[in-house]
Amino acid sequence: MKNASMKNGGSTVLEHVVPSLRLLLALTVLLGLAYPVAVWGAARLVAPKASTGSFETAGGRVIGSSLIGQKFAAPGHFHGRPSAAGDAGWDATSSGGTNLAPTSKKLADSIKAAVEAVQKDDPAPGPVPADAVTSSASGLDPHISPEYALRQLPRIATSTGVPESQLKEMVARRTEGRFVGLFGEPRVNVVLLNLDVDGAKTKSAPSPTPASASTSGLRP
């Protein structure tokens, strides 16, 4: 009787273990292999560039992604939004905002300093656009408002020799509308816009010196 009981118990265990292992194997193949490959293949088919990181190239080398903002400090480039990602900002490994409350003195002081910097670099009548002095929640937003882009035209035209009318056309061409016409605000991709400026600058003005190129944000 004891041996029969042990055999029956062993059979019962196998009856549960074997189907469980089969189910584990089937779900591993289905959800761990087949599904990711199917999603990857569909993404490559529908959006081949976005599915591989939306990398942008210049001079045959990758200089960044149109999905991630960079720091642009050269006078001949459009400047992006401030960033609180990482110690120096624009750190893709430390995405995040300032997390400061609206009543924070530190936040107020940083905005005041940013407003003064924008007014110094790009003096123009009217208020400074909010996106020029506030960081995004990710700290990696590659977009700015068309208003902020247009405010920067005189500085860029003076530095690059590209006419303001041509720069304005670039801004209009790179302006993206609201998602499905309803969500978000019109925006301009700074990375793509600066690539346009570099292309026009190469045709109409001498190349920047290594010193100015090192602060451009685009590093071919």
QUILINCOR-V897694 format. One record per helix or strand of 3 or more residues. SS is the DSSP state (~ for helix, > for strand). FROM is the first residue (numbers start at 1). TO is the last residue. If there is no record, write none. Layout:
ss=SS from=FROM to=TO
ss=SS from=FROM to=TO
//
This chain:
ss=~ from=2 to=46
ss=~ from=50 to=52
ss=> from=55 to=58
ss=> from=61 to=65
ss=~ from=105 to=121
ss=~ from=130 to=132
ss=~ from=146 to=151
ss=~ from=153 to=160
ss=~ from=164 to=174
ss=> from=187 to=189
ss=~ from=190 to=204
ss=~ from=210 to=213
//
